[in-house]
């Protein structure tokens, strides 16, 4: 994911497309934590494009599927990102 983030500086649309693919692949594989990480990275990119509503909906869709682990680093980071975007 670090390489994708580096790519985002040069090609934001290309990086967003790849993060969308990562979100979809993680969802297909049932890898909820990876889906959240990809969604958070996508959210950061899209927020820079003034697409906050879209990314909040994406993050909520992933975050709301968690049933435990709300004090883990990833879920705390997601809540923090919600606060930044709101």
N, CA, C and O atoms as a CHARMM CRD file, in Angstrom:
* protein
*
  344
    1    1 UNK  N      0.81900  -1.19200   0.00000 PROA 1      0.00000
    2    1 UNK  CA     0.00000   0.00000   0.00000 PROA 1      0.00000
    3    1 UNK  C      0.86300   1.25600   0.00000 PROA 1      0.00000
    4    1 UNK  O      0.42600   2.30500  -0.47300 PROA 1      0.00000
    5    2 UNK  N      2.06900   1.16400   0.51800 PROA 2      0.00000
    6    2 UNK  CA     2.94300   2.33300   0.52000 PROA 2      0.00000
    7    2 UNK  C      3.24800   2.78400  -0.89700 PROA 2      0.00000
    8    2 UNK  O      3.32300   3.98100  -1.17300 PROA 2      0.00000
    9    3 UNK  N      3.42400   1.82100  -1.79500 PROA 3      0.00000
   10    3 UNK  CA     3.69800   2.18600  -3.18800 PROA 3      0.00000
   11    3 UNK  C      2.49500   2.85500  -3.82500 PROA 3      0.00000
   12    3 UNK  O      2.64600   3.78100  -4.62100 PROA 3      0.00000
   13    4 UNK  N      1.30600   2.39600  -3.48100 PROA 4      0.00000
   14    4 UNK  CA     0.10700   3.04300  -4.01200 PROA 4      0.00000
   15    4 UNK  C     -0.01300   4.46700  -3.50300 PROA 4      0.00000
   16    4 UNK  O     -0.39600   5.36700  -4.25100 PROA 4      0.00000
   17    5 UNK  N      0.31000   4.67400  -2.24400 PROA 5      0.00000
   18    5 UNK  CA     0.26100   6.02700  -1.69600 PROA 5      0.00000
   19    5 UNK  C      1.28500   6.91900  -2.37600 PROA 5      0.00000
   20    5 UNK  O      1.01300   8.09500  -2.61700 PROA 5      0.00000
   21    6 UNK  N      2.44900   6.38500  -2.68700 PROA 6      0.00000
   22    6 UNK  CA     3.45100   7.15600  -3.41800 PROA 6      0.00000
   23    6 UNK  C      2.95400   7.46900  -4.82200 PROA 6      0.00000
   24    6 UNK  O      3.18000   8.56600  -5.33200 PROA 6      0.00000
   25    7 UNK  N      2.28600   6.51900  -5.44200 PROA 7      0.00000
   26    7 UNK  CA     1.70000   6.73300  -6.76300 PROA 7      0.00000
   27    7 UNK  C      0.65400   7.83200  -6.72600 PROA 7      0.00000
   28    7 UNK  O      0.49000   8.56600  -7.70100 PROA 7      0.00000
   29    8 UNK  N     -0.04900   7.95100  -5.62200 PROA 8      0.00000
   30    8 UNK  CA    -1.13300   8.91900  -5.52800 PROA 8      0.00000
   31    8 UNK  C     -0.64400  10.34100  -5.71100 PROA 8      0.00000
   32    8 UNK  O     -1.41000  11.20000  -6.14600 PROA 8      0.00000
   33    9 UNK  N      0.61800  10.61200  -5.38900 PROA 9      0.00000
   34    9 UNK  CA     1.16000  11.95100  -5.59500 PROA 9      0.00000
   35    9 UNK  C      1.25600  12.28500  -7.07900 PROA 9      0.00000
   36    9 UNK  O      1.11900  13.44400  -7.47100 PROA 9      0.00000
   37   10 UNK  N      1.48900  11.27900  -7.89400 PROA 10     0.00000
   38   10 UNK  CA     1.64200  11.50500  -9.33400 PROA 10     0.00000
   39   10 UNK  C      0.36300  11.26100 -10.12200 PROA 10     0.00000
   40   10 UNK  O      0.10300  11.93500 -11.11800 PROA 10     0.00000
   41   11 UNK  N     -0.43500  10.29600  -9.67400 PROA 11     0.00000
   42   11 UNK  CA    -1.62200   9.89000 -10.42600 PROA 11     0.00000
   43   11 UNK  C     -2.74500   9.52900  -9.44900 PROA 11     0.00000
   44   11 UNK  O     -2.98100   8.35100  -9.17900 PROA 11     0.00000
   45   12 UNK  N     -3.42300  10.52600  -8.93100 PROA 12     0.00000
   46   12 UNK  CA    -4.45600  10.31100  -7.91500 PROA 12     0.00000
   47   12 UNK  C     -5.58100   9.42900  -8.44500 PROA 12     0.00000
   48   12 UNK  O     -6.06300   8.55000  -7.73100 PROA 12     0.00000
   49   13 UNK  N     -6.00300   9.65000  -9.68100 PROA 13     0.00000
   50   13 UNK  CA    -7.10100   8.84900 -10.22800 PROA 13     0.00000
   51   13 UNK  C     -6.69500   7.38500 -10.38400 PROA 13     0.00000
   52   13 UNK  O     -7.48800   6.48700 -10.09900 PROA 13     0.00000
   53   14 UNK  N     -5.47500   7.14300 -10.83300 PROA 14     0.00000
   54   14 UNK  CA    -4.98700   5.77800 -10.96900 PROA 14     0.00000
   55   14 UNK  C     -4.87900   5.08600  -9.61900 PROA 14     0.00000
   56   14 UNK  O     -5.23500   3.91600  -9.48200 PROA 14     0.00000
   57   15 UNK  N     -4.38600   5.81600  -8.62300 PROA 15     0.00000
   58   15 UNK  CA    -4.27200   5.24500  -7.27900 PROA 15     0.00000
   59   15 UNK  C     -5.65600   4.94600  -6.71000 PROA 15     0.00000
   60   15 UNK  O     -5.85000   3.91000  -6.07400 PROA 15     0.00000
   61   16 UNK  N     -6.61400   5.83600  -6.93000 PROA 16     0.00000
   62   16 UNK  CA    -7.98100   5.60200  -6.44700 PROA 16     0.00000
   63   16 UNK  C     -8.56100   4.34600  -7.08200 PROA 16     0.00000
   64   16 UNK  O     -9.20600   3.54600  -6.40600 PROA 16     0.00000
   65   17 UNK  N     -8.33400   4.17400  -8.37700 PROA 17     0.00000
   66   17 UNK  CA    -8.84100   2.98900  -9.06800 PROA 17     0.00000
   67   17 UNK  C     -8.24600   1.71500  -8.46900 PROA 17     0.00000
   68   17 UNK  O     -8.95000   0.72000  -8.29600 PROA 17     0.00000
   69   18 UNK  N     -6.96300   1.74800  -8.15600 PROA 18     0.00000
   70   18 UNK  CA    -6.32300   0.57500  -7.56200 PROA 18     0.00000
   71   18 UNK  C     -6.83700   0.31400  -6.15000 PROA 18     0.00000
   72   18 UNK  O     -7.03200  -0.84100  -5.77200 PROA 18     0.00000
   73   19 UNK  N     -7.06100   1.37200  -5.36100 PROA 19     0.00000
   74   19 UNK  CA    -7.60600   1.16900  -4.02300 PROA 19     0.00000
   75   19 UNK  C     -9.03200   0.61800  -4.09700 PROA 19     0.00000
   76   19 UNK  O     -9.42100  -0.19800  -3.26100 PROA 19     0.00000
   77   20 UNK  N     -9.81000   1.05400  -5.08600 PROA 20     0.00000
   78   20 UNK  CA   -11.15600   0.49100  -5.26700 PROA 20     0.00000
   79   20 UNK  C    -11.07100  -1.00000  -5.57100 PROA 20     0.00000
   80   20 UNK  O    -11.87900  -1.78300  -5.07100 PROA 20     0.00000
   81   21 UNK  N    -10.10200  -1.39400  -6.38400 PROA 21     0.00000
   82   21 UNK  CA    -9.90500  -2.80900  -6.68100 PROA 21     0.00000
   83   21 UNK  C     -9.50400  -3.57700  -5.42300 PROA 21     0.00000
   84   21 UNK  O     -9.96200  -4.69800  -5.20100 PROA 21     0.00000
   85   22 UNK  N     -8.64600  -2.96700  -4.60200 PROA 22     0.00000
   86   22 UNK  CA    -8.25300  -3.61000  -3.35300 PROA 22     0.00000
   87   22 UNK  C     -9.43900  -3.80000  -2.42000 PROA 22     0.00000
   88   22 UNK  O     -9.58100  -4.84900  -1.79300 PROA 22     0.00000
   89   23 UNK  N    -10.29100  -2.78300  -2.33000 PROA 23     0.00000
   90   23 UNK  CA   -11.48800  -2.88300  -1.49000 PROA 23     0.00000
   91   23 UNK  C    -12.35800  -4.03500  -1.97700 PROA 23     0.00000
   92   23 UNK  O    -12.82500  -4.84900  -1.18000 PROA 23     0.00000
   93   24 UNK  N    -12.57200  -4.10000  -3.27600 PROA 24     0.00000
   94   24 UNK  CA   -13.42000  -5.15600  -3.84800 PROA 24     0.00000
   95   24 UNK  C    -12.80200  -6.53500  -3.63800 PROA 24     0.00000
   96   24 UNK  O    -13.51700  -7.47700  -3.29500 PROA 24     0.00000
   97   25 UNK  N    -11.50300  -6.67300  -3.83300 PROA 25     0.00000
   98   25 UNK  CA   -10.83100  -7.95800  -3.65000 PROA 25     0.00000
   99   25 UNK  C    -10.89800  -8.40200  -2.18900 PROA 25     0.00000
  100   25 UNK  O    -11.17400  -9.56700  -1.90100 PROA 25     0.00000
  101   26 UNK  N    -10.64600  -7.47400  -1.27800 PROA 26     0.00000
  102   26 UNK  CA   -10.72400  -7.82000   0.14700 PROA 26     0.00000
  103   26 UNK  C    -12.13700  -8.26000   0.51200 PROA 26     0.00000
  104   26 UNK  O    -12.31900  -9.19800   1.28800 PROA 26     0.00000
  105   27 UNK  N    -13.13300  -7.58400  -0.04900 PROA 27     0.00000
  106   27 UNK  CA   -14.53100  -7.94900   0.22800 PROA 27     0.00000
  107   27 UNK  C    -14.82100  -9.34500  -0.29500 PROA 27     0.00000
  108   27 UNK  O    -15.44700 -10.14600   0.39800 PROA 27     0.00000
  109   28 UNK  N    -14.37700  -9.64700  -1.50700 PROA 28     0.00000
  110   28 UNK  CA   -14.59500 -10.97800  -2.08100 PROA 28     0.00000
  111   28 UNK  C    -13.96200 -12.06900  -1.22900 PROA 28     0.00000
  112   28 UNK  O    -14.50600 -13.16700  -1.11400 PROA 28     0.00000
  113   29 UNK  N    -12.81600 -11.76800  -0.63600 PROA 29     0.00000
  114   29 UNK  CA   -12.09300 -12.75200   0.15500 PROA 29     0.00000
  115   29 UNK  C    -12.53700 -12.77900   1.61500 PROA 29     0.00000
  116   29 UNK  O    -12.07200 -13.60800   2.39800 PROA 29     0.00000
  117   30 UNK  N    -13.43000 -11.87700   1.97100 PROA 30     0.00000
  118   30 UNK  CA   -13.89300 -11.82600   3.35000 PROA 30     0.00000
  119   30 UNK  C    -12.84600 -11.28900   4.31000 PROA 30     0.00000
  120   30 UNK  O    -12.88300 -11.58100   5.50500 PROA 30     0.00000
  121   31 UNK  N    -11.91900 -10.51000   3.79200 PROA 31     0.00000
  122   31 UNK  CA   -10.82900  -9.93800   4.58800 PROA 31     0.00000
  123   31 UNK  C    -11.23200  -8.53700   5.04900 PROA 31     0.00000
  124   31 UNK  O    -10.79400  -7.53400   4.48500 PROA 31     0.00000
  125   32 UNK  N    -12.05900  -8.48800   6.06400 PROA 32     0.00000
  126   32 UNK  CA   -12.65500  -7.22500   6.50100 PROA 32     0.00000
  127   32 UNK  C    -11.60400  -6.20900   6.95500 PROA 32     0.00000
  128   32 UNK  O    -11.73100  -5.02200   6.65400 PROA 32     0.00000
  129   33 UNK  N    -10.58100  -6.64800   7.66600 PROA 33     0.00000
  130   33 UNK  CA    -9.54400  -5.71700   8.12400 PROA 33     0.00000
  131   33 UNK  C     -8.79100  -5.10200   6.94600 PROA 33     0.00000
  132   33 UNK  O     -8.49300  -3.90800   6.95400 PROA 33     0.00000
  133   34 UNK  N     -8.48600  -5.90700   5.94300 PROA 34     0.00000
  134   34 UNK  CA    -7.80500  -5.38000   4.75000 PROA 34     0.00000
  135   34 UNK  C     -8.73600  -4.46500   3.96300 PROA 34     0.00000
  136   34 UNK  O     -8.29600  -3.46900   3.39000 PROA 34     0.00000
  137   35 UNK  N    -10.00000  -4.79800   3.93700 PROA 35     0.00000
  138   35 UNK  CA   -10.96800  -3.93600   3.26400 PROA 35     0.00000
  139   35 UNK  C    -11.00700  -2.56400   3.94300 PROA 35     0.00000
  140   35 UNK  O    -11.05400  -1.53300   3.27300 PROA 35     0.00000
  141   36 UNK  N    -10.98600  -2.56500   5.26900 PROA 36     0.00000
  142   36 UNK  CA   -10.98500  -1.30300   6.00000 PROA 36     0.00000
  143   36 UNK  C     -9.73100  -0.49600   5.70600 PROA 36     0.00000
  144   36 UNK  O     -9.81100   0.71100   5.47700 PROA 36     0.00000
  145   37 UNK  N     -8.58100  -1.14300   5.71100 PROA 37     0.00000
  146   37 UNK  CA    -7.33300  -0.41600   5.43200 PROA 37     0.00000
  147   37 UNK  C     -7.34100   0.19200   4.03700 PROA 37     0.00000
  148   37 UNK  O     -6.94500   1.34400   3.86000 PROA 37     0.00000
  149   38 UNK  N     -7.78400  -0.56700   3.05200 PROA 38     0.00000
  150   38 UNK  CA    -7.84300  -0.04400   1.68900 PROA 38     0.00000
  151   38 UNK  C     -8.85300   1.09300   1.59800 PROA 38     0.00000
  152   38 UNK  O     -8.60700   2.09200   0.92200 PROA 38     0.00000
  153   39 UNK  N     -9.98600   0.94300   2.27500 PROA 39     0.00000
  154   39 UNK  CA   -11.00900   1.98600   2.25900 PROA 39     0.00000
  155   39 UNK  C    -10.51100   3.26700   2.92900 PROA 39     0.00000
  156   39 UNK  O    -10.83100   4.36600   2.47800 PROA 39     0.00000
  157   40 UNK  N     -9.73500   3.13000   3.99600 PROA 40     0.00000
  158   40 UNK  CA    -9.20800   4.31900   4.66100 PROA 40     0.00000
  159   40 UNK  C     -8.21600   5.05400   3.76400 PROA 40     0.00000
  160   40 UNK  O     -8.22500   6.28400   3.70400 PROA 40     0.00000
  161   41 UNK  N     -7.36400   4.30900   3.07000 PROA 41     0.00000
  162   41 UNK  CA    -6.43200   4.95700   2.14300 PROA 41     0.00000
  163   41 UNK  C     -7.16900   5.62700   0.99600 PROA 41     0.00000
  164   41 UNK  O     -6.82600   6.73900   0.59300 PROA 41     0.00000
  165   42 UNK  N     -8.17400   4.95400   0.47500 PROA 42     0.00000
  166   42 UNK  CA    -8.98800   5.55000  -0.57800 PROA 42     0.00000
  167   42 UNK  C     -9.68700   6.80300  -0.05600 PROA 42     0.00000
  168   42 UNK  O     -9.78200   7.80700  -0.76200 PROA 42     0.00000
  169   43 UNK  N    -10.16900   6.74000   1.16300 PROA 43     0.00000
  170   43 UNK  CA   -10.86000   7.88700   1.76100 PROA 43     0.00000
  171   43 UNK  C     -9.94400   9.09900   1.83700 PROA 43     0.00000
  172   43 UNK  O    -10.36100  10.21900   1.54000 PROA 43     0.00000
  173   44 UNK  N     -8.71500   8.87800   2.22800 PROA 44     0.00000
  174   44 UNK  CA    -7.76800   9.99900   2.31700 PROA 44     0.00000
  175   44 UNK  C     -7.52900  10.63000   0.95100 PROA 44     0.00000
  176   44 UNK  O     -7.46300  11.85300   0.82500 PROA 44     0.00000
  177   45 UNK  N     -7.40000   9.79100  -0.06600 PROA 45     0.00000
  178   45 UNK  CA    -7.20100  10.32500  -1.42000 PROA 45     0.00000
  179   45 UNK  C     -8.43100  11.07900  -1.90500 PROA 45     0.00000
  180   45 UNK  O     -8.32100  12.18400  -2.43600 PROA 45     0.00000
  181   46 UNK  N     -9.59400  10.48000  -1.72100 PROA 46     0.00000
  182   46 UNK  CA   -10.82900  11.10400  -2.20200 PROA 46     0.00000
  183   46 UNK  C    -11.15500  12.37400  -1.42400 PROA 46     0.00000
  184   46 UNK  O    -11.72900  13.31000  -1.98100 PROA 46     0.00000
  185   47 UNK  N    -10.79800  12.41700  -0.15700 PROA 47     0.00000
  186   47 UNK  CA   -11.05300  13.62400   0.63900 PROA 47     0.00000
  187   47 UNK  C    -10.28000  14.80200   0.06600 PROA 47     0.00000
  188   47 UNK  O    -10.75900  15.93600   0.08900 PROA 47     0.00000
  189   48 UNK  N     -9.08700  14.53500  -0.44700 PROA 48     0.00000
  190   48 UNK  CA    -8.30100  15.59200  -1.08100 PROA 48     0.00000
  191   48 UNK  C     -8.94000  16.07100  -2.38200 PROA 48     0.00000
  192   48 UNK  O     -8.58800  17.13200  -2.89700 PROA 48     0.00000
  193   49 UNK  N     -9.87000  15.29600  -2.90500 PROA 49     0.00000
  194   49 UNK  CA   -10.58800  15.65700  -4.12900 PROA 49     0.00000
  195   49 UNK  C    -11.97800  16.21500  -3.79800 PROA 49     0.00000
  196   49 UNK  O    -12.83600  16.31500  -4.67500 PROA 49     0.00000
  197   50 UNK  N    -12.19000  16.57400  -2.53400 PROA 50     0.00000
  198   50 UNK  CA   -13.47500  17.12100  -2.06400 PROA 50     0.00000
  199   50 UNK  C    -14.63400  16.17000  -2.30300 PROA 50     0.00000
  200   50 UNK  O    -15.70200  16.58500  -2.75300 PROA 50     0.00000
  201   51 UNK  N    -14.42700  14.90400  -2.00500 PROA 51     0.00000
  202   51 UNK  CA   -15.46700  13.88900  -2.17200 PROA 51     0.00000
  203   51 UNK  C    -15.75800  13.23100  -0.82600 PROA 51     0.00000
  204   51 UNK  O    -15.89100  12.01100  -0.73400 PROA 51     0.00000
  205   52 UNK  N    -15.85700  14.06300   0.22200 PROA 52     0.00000
  206   52 UNK  CA   -16.01900  13.56800   1.58100 PROA 52     0.00000
  207   52 UNK  C    -17.25300  12.68900   1.74900 PROA 52     0.00000
  208   52 UNK  O    -17.16500  11.63200   2.37300 PROA 52     0.00000
  209   53 UNK  N    -18.38900  13.09300   1.21600 PROA 53     0.00000
  210   53 UNK  CA   -19.62600  12.32900   1.38800 PROA 53     0.00000
  211   53 UNK  C    -19.45500  10.91000   0.86700 PROA 53     0.00000
  212   53 UNK  O    -19.87100   9.95000   1.51400 PROA 53     0.00000
  213   54 UNK  N    -18.84800  10.78200  -0.29600 PROA 54     0.00000
  214   54 UNK  CA   -18.62500   9.47000  -0.91000 PROA 54     0.00000
  215   54 UNK  C    -17.74400   8.58600  -0.01900 PROA 54     0.00000
  216   54 UNK  O    -18.03400   7.40400   0.16700 PROA 54     0.00000
  217   55 UNK  N    -16.68200   9.15500   0.52200 PROA 55     0.00000
  218   55 UNK  CA   -15.76800   8.33800   1.31700 PROA 55     0.00000
  219   55 UNK  C    -16.33800   8.01900   2.69300 PROA 55     0.00000
  220   55 UNK  O    -16.06400   6.95400   3.24500 PROA 55     0.00000
  221   56 UNK  N    -17.11500   8.91800   3.24200 PROA 56     0.00000
  222   56 UNK  CA   -17.76700   8.62600   4.51600 PROA 56     0.00000
  223   56 UNK  C    -18.71600   7.44100   4.34600 PROA 56     0.00000
  224   56 UNK  O    -18.75500   6.55500   5.20000 PROA 56     0.00000
  225   57 UNK  N    -19.47500   7.41600   3.26000 PROA 57     0.00000
  226   57 UNK  CA   -20.38300   6.30000   3.00000 PROA 57     0.00000
  227   57 UNK  C    -19.61500   4.99000   2.81500 PROA 57     0.00000
  228   57 UNK  O    -20.03500   3.94600   3.31300 PROA 57     0.00000
  229   58 UNK  N    -18.50200   5.04500   2.10700 PROA 58     0.00000
  230   58 UNK  CA   -17.68500   3.85300   1.91000 PROA 58     0.00000
  231   58 UNK  C    -17.15400   3.35100   3.24900 PROA 58     0.00000
  232   58 UNK  O    -17.27800   2.16800   3.56800 PROA 58     0.00000
  233   59 UNK  N    -16.56200   4.25400   4.03200 PROA 59     0.00000
  234   59 UNK  CA   -16.01300   3.85500   5.33300 PROA 59     0.00000
  235   59 UNK  C    -17.08300   3.32800   6.27400 PROA 59     0.00000
  236   59 UNK  O    -16.86400   2.33400   6.96700 PROA 59     0.00000
  237   60 UNK  N    -18.23700   3.98200   6.30900 PROA 60     0.00000
  238   60 UNK  CA   -19.32400   3.52500   7.17900 PROA 60     0.00000
  239   60 UNK  C    -19.75500   2.11500   6.81000 PROA 60     0.00000
  240   60 UNK  O    -20.01800   1.28600   7.68100 PROA 60     0.00000
  241   61 UNK  N    -19.82600   1.84800   5.50000 PROA 61     0.00000
  242   61 UNK  CA   -20.23400   0.52600   5.04300 PROA 61     0.00000
  243   61 UNK  C    -19.30200  -0.57500   5.52300 PROA 61     0.00000
  244   61 UNK  O    -19.74500  -1.67200   5.86100 PROA 61     0.00000
  245   62 UNK  N    -18.01400  -0.27600   5.55000 PROA 62     0.00000
  246   62 UNK  CA   -17.04100  -1.26200   6.01900 PROA 62     0.00000
  247   62 UNK  C    -17.04000  -1.30300   7.54900 PROA 62     0.00000
  248   62 UNK  O    -17.13600  -2.37500   8.14600 PROA 62     0.00000
  249   63 UNK  N    -16.93200  -0.14500   8.17000 PROA 63     0.00000
  250   63 UNK  CA   -16.83300  -0.05500   9.63200 PROA 63     0.00000
  251   63 UNK  C    -18.02700  -0.70600  10.32500 PROA 63     0.00000
  252   63 UNK  O    -17.86100  -1.39300  11.33300 PROA 63     0.00000
  253   64 UNK  N    -19.21200  -0.49600   9.79700 PROA 64     0.00000
  254   64 UNK  CA   -20.42500  -1.02000  10.43200 PROA 64     0.00000
  255   64 UNK  C    -20.54000  -2.54100  10.37100 PROA 64     0.00000
  256   64 UNK  O    -21.39000  -3.12100  11.04700 PROA 64     0.00000
  257   65 UNK  N    -19.70100  -3.19300   9.57500 PROA 65     0.00000
  258   65 UNK  CA   -19.72800  -4.64800   9.50900 PROA 65     0.00000
  259   65 UNK  C    -18.88600  -5.29900  10.60800 PROA 65     0.00000
  260   65 UNK  O    -18.94900  -6.51300  10.80300 PROA 65     0.00000
  261   66 UNK  N    -18.10400  -4.50000  11.32000 PROA 66     0.00000
  262   66 UNK  CA   -17.33100  -5.04100  12.43400 PROA 66     0.00000
  263   66 UNK  C    -18.25200  -5.26700  13.62300 PROA 66     0.00000
  264   66 UNK  O    -19.17100  -4.48800  13.87500 PROA 66     0.00000
  265   67 UNK  N    -17.98900  -6.34300  14.34600 PROA 67     0.00000
  266   67 UNK  CA   -18.78800  -6.66400  15.52600 PROA 67     0.00000
  267   67 UNK  C    -17.94700  -6.68700  16.79400 PROA 67     0.00000
  268   67 UNK  O    -18.47900  -6.79500  17.89800 PROA 67     0.00000
  269   68 UNK  N    -16.63400  -6.58600  16.63000 PROA 68     0.00000
  270   68 UNK  CA   -15.73800  -6.59900  17.78400 PROA 68     0.00000
  271   68 UNK  C    -14.42600  -5.93000  17.39500 PROA 68     0.00000
  272   68 UNK  O    -14.20200  -5.60000  16.23000 PROA 68     0.00000
  273   69 UNK  N    -13.56700  -5.73600  18.38300 PROA 69     0.00000
  274   69 UNK  CA   -12.24400  -5.17800  18.11600 PROA 69     0.00000
  275   69 UNK  C    -12.23200  -3.67400  17.96600 PROA 69     0.00000
  276   69 UNK  O    -11.34900  -3.12600  17.30600 PROA 69     0.00000
  277   70 UNK  N    -13.18900  -3.00300  18.56200 PROA 70     0.00000
  278   70 UNK  CA   -13.32700  -1.57100  18.35800 PROA 70     0.00000
  279   70 UNK  C    -12.20900  -0.74700  18.99200 PROA 70     0.00000
  280   70 UNK  O    -12.12700   0.46100  18.77100 PROA 70     0.00000
  281   71 UNK  N    -11.35900  -1.38700  19.77100 PROA 71     0.00000
  282   71 UNK  CA   -10.21900  -0.68600  20.36700 PROA 71     0.00000
  283   71 UNK  C     -8.91300  -1.02400  19.65800 PROA 71     0.00000
  284   71 UNK  O     -7.83700  -0.67300  20.14000 PROA 71     0.00000
  285   72 UNK  N     -9.00200  -1.70700  18.50900 PROA 72     0.00000
  286   72 UNK  CA    -7.80000  -2.00800  17.73000 PROA 72     0.00000
  287   72 UNK  C     -7.33400  -0.75800  16.99600 PROA 72     0.00000
  288   72 UNK  O     -8.09300   0.19200  16.80300 PROA 72     0.00000
  289   73 UNK  N     -6.09000  -0.78200  16.59900 PROA 73     0.00000
  290   73 UNK  CA    -5.48500   0.37400  15.94400 PROA 73     0.00000
  291   73 UNK  C     -6.26800   0.78200  14.69200 PROA 73     0.00000
  292   73 UNK  O     -6.53500   1.96500  14.48200 PROA 73     0.00000
  293   74 UNK  N     -6.62900  -0.19100  13.87100 PROA 74     0.00000
  294   74 UNK  CA    -7.31400   0.12800  12.61400 PROA 74     0.00000
  295   74 UNK  C     -8.69000   0.76000  12.84700 PROA 74     0.00000
  296   74 UNK  O     -9.05000   1.72800  12.17700 PROA 74     0.00000
  297   75 UNK  N     -9.44200   0.22400  13.77600 PROA 75     0.00000
  298   75 UNK  CA   -10.77700   0.78300  14.01300 PROA 75     0.00000
  299   75 UNK  C    -10.70300   2.13900  14.71300 PROA 75     0.00000
  300   75 UNK  O    -11.53000   3.01500  14.46000 PROA 75     0.00000
  301   76 UNK  N     -9.72600   2.31200  15.58100 PROA 76     0.00000
  302   76 UNK  CA    -9.52000   3.63800  16.17800 PROA 76     0.00000
  303   76 UNK  C     -9.11700   4.64800  15.10600 PROA 76     0.00000
  304   76 UNK  O     -9.57100   5.79200  15.12800 PROA 76     0.00000
  305   77 UNK  N     -8.27300   4.23100  14.17600 PROA 77     0.00000
  306   77 UNK  CA    -7.86300   5.10700  13.07600 PROA 77     0.00000
  307   77 UNK  C     -9.05100   5.45200  12.18400 PROA 77     0.00000
  308   77 UNK  O     -9.16300   6.58200  11.70600 PROA 77     0.00000
  309   78 UNK  N     -9.93100   4.49300  11.96000 PROA 78     0.00000
  310   78 UNK  CA   -11.12500   4.75900  11.14200 PROA 78     0.00000
  311   78 UNK  C    -12.02100   5.78200  11.82500 PROA 78     0.00000
  312   78 UNK  O    -12.52900   6.69400  11.17200 PROA 78     0.00000
  313   79 UNK  N    -12.21900   5.64000  13.12200 PROA 79     0.00000
  314   79 UNK  CA   -13.02900   6.62400  13.84900 PROA 79     0.00000
  315   79 UNK  C    -12.39000   8.00200  13.78800 PROA 79     0.00000
  316   79 UNK  O    -13.08900   9.00400  13.63500 PROA 79     0.00000
  317   80 UNK  N    -11.09400   8.06100  13.90400 PROA 80     0.00000
  318   80 UNK  CA   -10.37900   9.32700  13.81300 PROA 80     0.00000
  319   80 UNK  C    -10.55700   9.94400  12.42600 PROA 80     0.00000
  320   80 UNK  O    -10.73800  11.15400  12.29000 PROA 80     0.00000
  321   81 UNK  N    -10.50400   9.09900  11.40600 PROA 81     0.00000
  322   81 UNK  CA   -10.69900   9.58500  10.04100 PROA 81     0.00000
  323   81 UNK  C    -12.11600  10.10300   9.84200 PROA 81     0.00000
  324   81 UNK  O    -12.31300  11.11400   9.16700 PROA 81     0.00000
  325   82 UNK  N    -13.11100   9.42100  10.42200 PROA 82     0.00000
  326   82 UNK  CA   -14.49300   9.93200  10.37800 PROA 82     0.00000
  327   82 UNK  C    -14.54500  11.34200  10.93900 PROA 82     0.00000
  328   82 UNK  O    -15.17100  12.22500  10.35300 PROA 82     0.00000
  329   83 UNK  N    -13.89400  11.55200  12.06500 PROA 83     0.00000
  330   83 UNK  CA   -13.90800  12.86100  12.71000 PROA 83     0.00000
  331   83 UNK  C    -13.24700  13.92300  11.81600 PROA 83     0.00000
  332   83 UNK  O    -13.72800  15.05300  11.72800 PROA 83     0.00000
  333   84 UNK  N    -12.15100  13.55400  11.16200 PROA 84     0.00000
  334   84 UNK  CA   -11.48300  14.47900  10.25700 PROA 84     0.00000
  335   84 UNK  C    -12.36900  14.87000   9.07300 PROA 84     0.00000
  336   84 UNK  O    -12.37600  16.02400   8.64400 PROA 84     0.00000
  337   85 UNK  N    -13.11100  13.89900   8.55600 PROA 85     0.00000
  338   85 UNK  CA   -13.91900  14.12700   7.36300 PROA 85     0.00000
  339   85 UNK  C    -15.23000  14.84500   7.65400 PROA 85     0.00000
  340   85 UNK  O    -15.80400  15.48500   6.77300 PROA 85     0.00000
  341   86 UNK  N    -15.69900  14.73600   8.89000 PROA 86     0.00000
  342   86 UNK  CA   -17.00000  15.31500   9.24000 PROA 86     0.00000
  343   86 UNK  C    -16.97800  16.82700   9.28700 PROA 86     0.00000
  344   86 UNK  O    -18.00100  17.45100   9.56800 PROA 86     0.00000
